[in-house]
Amino acid sequence: MFFKHNFPWIIWAIIILVLIGLPPNDFPSTSFLNIPHKDKIVHTGLFFIFAFLLARGFVLQNKFQFLIKFSLLSAFIISSCYGGLTELLQGPGSLFPLRSCDFFDFVFDSIGSLLGILLFIALKNKISKRGNPAILK
């Protein structure tokens, strides 16, 4: 049951890795969307989804009791650390040399992780009040 419930975040982690590895020129230019710091919004969104999927997978799995007991903290730590790792992989002389390592990208990865955990908590509380935990599955 561990893999069944954790498959979504594993796929999402691979998607994040692929996206951060793409050269900057591979992203389409969107002149109509001149949003300042849109890369920070993207980082926040990617890790928002990642942390949410981690928390969901950890809560639903039944193989590792530690992950059930500390699912939210574990999801936040893993998601934030993965954000840090992806930034290090973009540093000079690393796996993705055409990209650049940015401390503030890591900060926004962590903010996204926290927001994903907070959404999971809110949905879990709302669902538990209704008495329909099947929605999480």
N, C-alpha and C positions, 0 to 999 in steps of 0.2 A: 504493500500500500504506500510505501514511502515514495517510490518513483511516480506512481500514478498522480499523487497530489502535488508533487514537486516538479513535475515535467514542465509546467508553464514558466516557472521562473528560470529553469535551466535554459529553455529556448530563448527567453528574453535576455538572459546574460550573454548568450551567443550573439544575439542581434545587436546588443550594445557594443560588444567587442568589434563586430564588423563595422558598425557605424563610426566608432571612434578611430578605426584604422583607415578609413577612406581618406584619400588626399583632399584637402580643402577645396580644390578645383572641381571635384566630382559632385559637389552639392549644387543644385540648381540655383541660379540667381533669381531672386524674387523682388523686383524693383517696386512692386505695389505694396510689399510688406516691409516697409522701412521701420522696423521695430528696433529700438535701441536694445542692445545686449540680448538679442534673440537667441544667441548660443547658450546663454545662462538659463533661459526659459526652456530650451531643449534639454539641457542637462537636468534641470529640475523635473521635467516631465518623464524622462527616461528612468530616473531613479525613484520617482514617485510610484510608477508602475512596478518596478523591480521590487521595492520594499513591500508593497501591497501583496504581490504574488508570493514573496517569501513568507510573510506572516500567514497568509492563507494556507500555504503548503505545510508549514510547520504545525499549525493548529489542527489541520485535518489528518495528518499522518499519525500513525499509532505505534511506530517502531521505536522511536527514541523519546523516552519520557522527558529527558532534559529539554528537548526542543518544544515539547508541549508546554512544559512548565514555564520556560523562559522564551517563548516563541517571539514575542514582540521585541524584547531586548536583543535576542539573537538575530532577528531579521534586520533590525536597525544597524547593529554592528557589522554584520556581513555586507549589507548593502553599502554602508559608508566606506568600509574597507575596500570593497570592489571598486567604488568610485575613486578612491585613492590609487589603487593599483592601475586603473585605466589611465589615470593622469601620468603616473610614472612610466607607463608603456609608451607615452607620447613624448617623453623627454629626449634630449639629445643623445644620440648613440644607442637608442633603444629599439624596440620592435617596430615602432611607427615613426620613423625619423622625419617624415614630411609634416607631421602634426607638432603641436607645441604643448608642453606641460604648463598648466595654469592653476595656481593655488585656488583662485576664485571659482574655477570649474568644480574643484573638489568641494568647496563650501556649498555650492548650489546642488551638487550631487547629494550631499548630506541633508540639506534642507528638503530636497525632494524625497529623500528616504524618510525623514521625520513626518512629512505631510502624508506619505503613503501609509505609514503606521497609524497616524491619527485618523485617516479615513477608514482603515480597517477596524479600528476600535469603535468608531461611530457606527459603522454598519453592523458590526457584531453585536453591539448593545441594542441597536434598533431591532435586529433579527431576534435576539434572545427575548426581548419584550413581547414580540409577536408569537414566539413559540414555534418558529418555522426555521430550524437550522439547515434545512435542505437547500436553502438559497445559497449558502456558502459553498456547497459541493459542486 
